[in-house]
Amino acid sequence: MKLTEMLGIKYPLIQGGMSNIATGEFAAAVSNAGGLGVIAVGSMTVDMVRKHVQICRSLTNQPFGVNLILINPDADAIAQMLIEEKVQVVTTGAGNPGKYIAAWKEAGMKVFPVVPSVALAQRMERSGADAIIVEGTEAGGHIGELTTLALVPQVVDAVNIPVIAAGGIASGRQMLATFALGASGVQVGTCLLVSEECPIHPNYKDAICKSGDTDTIVTGRIAGTPVRIIKNKMAREYIKKEKQGATAMELEVYTLGSLRKAVVDGDIQNGSLMAGQVAGQCKEIRPLKTIIENLFEEYKQAYLTLEKEI
């Protein structure tokens, strides 16, 4: 079954679960533009998530989902609340959602775990997942080690459910490449950060628009908690201290509240400007509808061009 048919959406595109960014309003805007909007739970409480679900539902009559980060202290309660609110799709990250899947499936929900490896993808399929979101290291925020180009075909060959490619996708050509690898759809985040509807501070958007191909960096590799962000003062100081053997407590001075500094305050020097390696391709602020439509128009043109060359 096509991803569009499975989810009841116009385009085979899922919005990434970006903590502190993917609000109910933003998810609704993505869904109204033809993709699957996703509310990011992040560190929100049960009541906060419920409020965003209700806001999203009031702003769109299209399908939308919720991204549950499994390290959230209220994960159990949120998982149950999503059933009560009849959320149609759940994406998950930072862990194994196996203990929730049976109840979610019984409630008629679609479950799409985000995975960084073949082994976890297979485990999620055995647990009853409807599809797998495979995220490569090119992505922004918390990442794994394998690239999208290497990971997607290996997962496609290892499971019998749809695979959605994530990480390093901001153009129709990149989308075409993932479909050629066997993906049934894409999950995107960075290219949507520069949309008019995205609620991040204008300084954050401007930093993305001005970035180049080598302007992202990964913090936390040594500690085993890699996060891709745009290079700035905080990132450079963090990596310097990390290489010097700083403790997790010492490094927390740089990361505590850093995402909020970027998203809300627009502090582009001390904030955590999470963005993928495709940030260098995102050069202008446009409406979500335009961004998504252009992605698929570029995809069609790239496909036709390739067909002629072959």
Long-range contacts (C-beta under 8 A, 24 or more apart in sequence): 1-162, 2-184, 3-131, 3-162, 3-164, 3-184, 3-185, 4-185, 6-110, 6-130, 6-131, 6-162, 7-36, 7-63, 7-88, 7-89, 7-110, 8-62, 8-63, 9-34, 9-35, 9-36, 9-62, 9-63, 10-34, 10-35, 11-35, 11-292, 11-295, 11-296, 12-164, 12-184, 12-185, 12-186, 13-185, 13-186, 13-187, 13-188, 13-292, 13-295, 13-296, 14-38, 14-65, 14-91, 14-112, 14-133, 14-164, 14-185, 14-186, 14-187, 14-188, 15-187, 15-188, 15-189, 15-192, 16-67, 16-139, 16-166, 16-187, 16-188, 16-189, 16-192, 17-41, 17-67, 17-69, 17-91, 17-93, 17-114, 18-141, 18-189, 18-193, 18-274, 19-43, 19-69, 19-141, 19-259, 20-259, 20-260, 20-263, 20-264, 21-193, 21-198, 21-199, 21-200, 21-263, 22-67, 23-52, 23-55, 23-199, 24-51, 24-52, 24-53, 24-54, 24-55, 24-56, 24-59, 25-55, 25-56, 25-59, 25-197, 25-199, 26-197, 26-198, 26-199, 27-52, 27-56, 27-64, 27-65, 28-55, 28-56, 28-59, 28-60, 28-64, 29-59, 29-60, 29-195, 29-197, 29-288, 30-64, 30-192, 30-197, 30-288, 30-292, 31-56, 31-60, 31-62, 31-63, 31-64, 32-59, 32-60, 32-62, 32-289, 33-287, 33-288, 33-289, 33-291, 33-292, 33-293, 34-289, 34-292, 34-293, 35-292, 36-63, 36-64, 36-65, 36-89, 37-62, 37-64, 37-65, 38-64, 38-65, 38-66, 38-67, 38-89, 38-91, 39-64, 39-65, 39-66, 39-67, 40-67, 40-69, 41-66, 41-67, 41-68, 41-69, 41-72, 41-78, 42-69, 42-72, 43-69, 43-72, 44-72, 45-74, 46-74, 46-77, 46-78, 46-81, 49-78, 49-81, 49-82, 50-81, 50-85, 53-82, 53-85, 53-87, 54-85, 63-88, 63-89, 64-88, 64-89, 65-89, 65-90, 65-91, 65-110, 65-112, 66-90, 66-91, 67-91, 67-92, 67-93, 68-92, 68-93, 68-97, 69-93, 69-94, 69-95, 70-94, 70-95, 70-96, 70-97, 71-95, 79-103, 79-104, 82-109, 83-107, 83-109, 91-133, 93-142, 94-142, 96-120, 96-123, 96-124, 96-127, 97-124, 97-127, 98-123, 98-124, 98-127, 101-127, 101-128, 101-129, 102-128, 112-164, 114-166, 114-187, 115-155, 116-143, 116-144, 116-145, 116-146, 116-151, 117-144, 117-146, 117-151, 118-151, 118-154, 118-155, 118-158, 121-155, 121-158, 121-159, 121-163, 122-158, 122-159, 125-159, 125-160, 125-161, 129-161, 130-161, 130-162, 131-161, 131-162, 131-163, 131-164, 131-184, 132-159, 132-161, 132-162, 132-163, 132-164, 133-163, 133-164, 133-166, 133-187, 134-163, 134-164, 134-165, 134-166, 134-183, 135-166, 135-167, 135-187, 136-165, 136-166, 136-167, 136-168, 137-167, 137-226, 137-228, 138-167, 138-168, 138-228, 138-276, 138-277, 138-278, 139-166, 139-167, 139-168, 139-189, 139-190, 139-228, 139-276, 140-189, 140-190, 140-216, 140-228, 140-229, 140-274, 140-275, 140-276, 140-279, 141-189, 141-227, 141-228, 141-274, 142-225, 142-226, 142-227, 143-167, 143-218, 143-226, 143-227, 143-228, 144-226, 145-226, 148-178, 149-177, 149-181, 152-178, 152-181, 152-182, 152-183, 153-181, 153-182, 156-181, 156-182, 156-183, 157-182, 167-276, 168-276, 168-277, 168-278, 169-278, 170-276, 170-278, 170-281, 170-282, 170-295, 171-278, 171-281, 171-295, 171-298, 172-294, 172-295, 172-296, 172-297, 172-298, 172-299, 172-300, 172-301, 172-302, 173-298, 173-299, 173-302, 174-278, 175-295, 175-296, 175-298, 175-299, 176-299, 176-302, 176-303, 176-306, 179-299, 188-295, 189-276, 190-275, 190-276, 190-278, 190-279, 190-282, 191-278, 191-281, 191-282, 191-291, 191-295, 192-288, 192-291, 193-275, 193-282, 194-282, 194-284, 194-285, 194-286, 194-291, 195-285, 195-286, 195-287, 195-288, 195-291, 196-285, 196-286, 196-287, 196-288, 197-287, 197-288, 198-288, 199-263, 200-262, 200-263, 201-262, 201-263, 201-264, 201-265, 201-266, 202-266, 203-266, 203-267, 203-268, 204-262, 204-263, 204-266, 204-268, 204-271, 204-273, 205-285, 206-268, 207-232, 207-268, 207-273, 208-273, 208-275, 208-279, 208-282, 209-282, 209-283, 209-284, 209-285, 211-275, 211-279, 211-280, 211-282, 212-280, 213-277, 213-280, 214-280, 215-279, 215-280, 216-275, 216-276, 216-277, 216-279, 219-255, 220-251, 223-248, 223-251, 227-272, 227-274, 228-274, 228-275, 228-276, 228-277, 229-272, 229-273, 229-274, 229-275, 230-268, 230-273, 230-274, 230-275, 230-279, 232-268, 232-269, 232-270, 232-271, 232-273, 233-269, 233-270, 234-258, 234-269, 234-270, 234-271, 234-272
